[in-house]
Amino acid sequence: MTTPTLCPACGARNDCTLADPRTADRACWCYSVTIDPKVLEALPMELRNKACLCPRCAQVDAQLRGAEPQ
C-alpha cells in the first residue's frame, strides 16, 4: 500500500502539497520542474500514479535549486 505523503520509490517524504490537507490549496513543487518520462517509466506499474516521487528520486534537485538541469 502506498502513502500519498511518501515517495513510492524510496519511502522518504515527497513534500507533495496536494497530499497534505493543510497545504492542498497550493501548487506542488513538481509543477515547477520537468521530470524525465524515463524516470517515471522506470517505476514498477504497481507504484505508478499512486503518490508523488520525492525530488531526489524524480531527479530534479538541480531544477529546484534554480540550476540548469544536467
C-alpha positions as CSV (number, residue, x, y, z in Angstrom):
1,M,0.0,0.0,0.0
2,T,1.3,3.4,-0.9
3,T,1.0,6.5,1.3
4,P,0.3,9.8,-0.5
5,T,2.9,11.7,1.5
6,L,5.7,9.2,0.9
7,C,7.8,8.6,-2.3
8,P,6.8,5.3,-3.8
9,A,10.4,4.7,-4.9
10,C,12.3,5.2,-1.7
11,G,9.8,5.8,1.1
12,A,11.1,9.3,2.0
13,R,8.7,12.2,2.4
14,N,7.8,13.5,-1.0
15,D,6.8,17.0,0.1
16,C,3.7,16.9,-2.0
17,T,1.5,19.9,-1.0
18,L,-1.6,18.2,-2.6
19,A,-1.2,15.2,-0.3
20,D,-1.3,17.3,2.8
21,P,-4.8,18.7,3.7
22,R,-3.1,21.7,5.3
23,T,-1.4,22.7,2.0
24,A,-3.7,21.1,-0.6
25,D,-4.7,24.5,-2.0
26,R,-1.1,25.3,-3.0
27,A,0.7,24.1,-6.2
28,C,3.1,21.2,-5.6
29,W,6.8,21.6,-6.2
30,C,6.5,19.2,-9.1
31,Y,4.5,21.8,-11.1
32,S,7.7,23.9,-11.5
33,V,10.0,21.2,-12.8
34,T,10.3,18.8,-15.7
35,I,10.5,15.2,-14.8
36,D,12.1,12.9,-17.4
37,P,9.5,10.4,-18.6
38,K,12.2,7.7,-18.4
39,V,12.2,8.2,-14.6
40,L,8.5,7.6,-14.3
41,E,8.7,4.6,-16.8
42,A,11.3,3.0,-14.5
43,L,8.8,2.7,-11.7
44,P,7.1,-0.7,-11.5
45,M,3.5,-0.4,-12.8
46,E,2.0,-1.0,-9.3
47,L,3.7,2.1,-8.0
48,R,2.8,4.5,-10.8
49,N,0.1,7.2,-10.3
50,K,-0.2,6.4,-6.6
51,A,1.9,9.1,-5.0
52,C,4.5,11.7,-5.9
53,L,8.1,10.9,-6.1
54,C,10.5,12.8,-3.9
55,P,12.7,15.4,-5.6
56,R,15.7,13.1,-5.3
57,C,14.0,10.2,-7.0
58,A,12.4,12.4,-9.6
59,Q,16.0,13.6,-10.3
60,V,15.0,17.3,-10.2
61,D,17.1,18.6,-7.2
62,A,19.1,20.9,-9.6
63,Q,16.0,22.3,-11.1
64,L,14.5,23.1,-7.7
65,R,17.8,24.9,-6.7
66,G,17.5,27.0,-9.8
67,A,20.4,25.4,-11.6
68,E,20.2,24.2,-15.2
69,P,19.2,20.5,-15.5
70,Q,22.1,18.3,-16.4
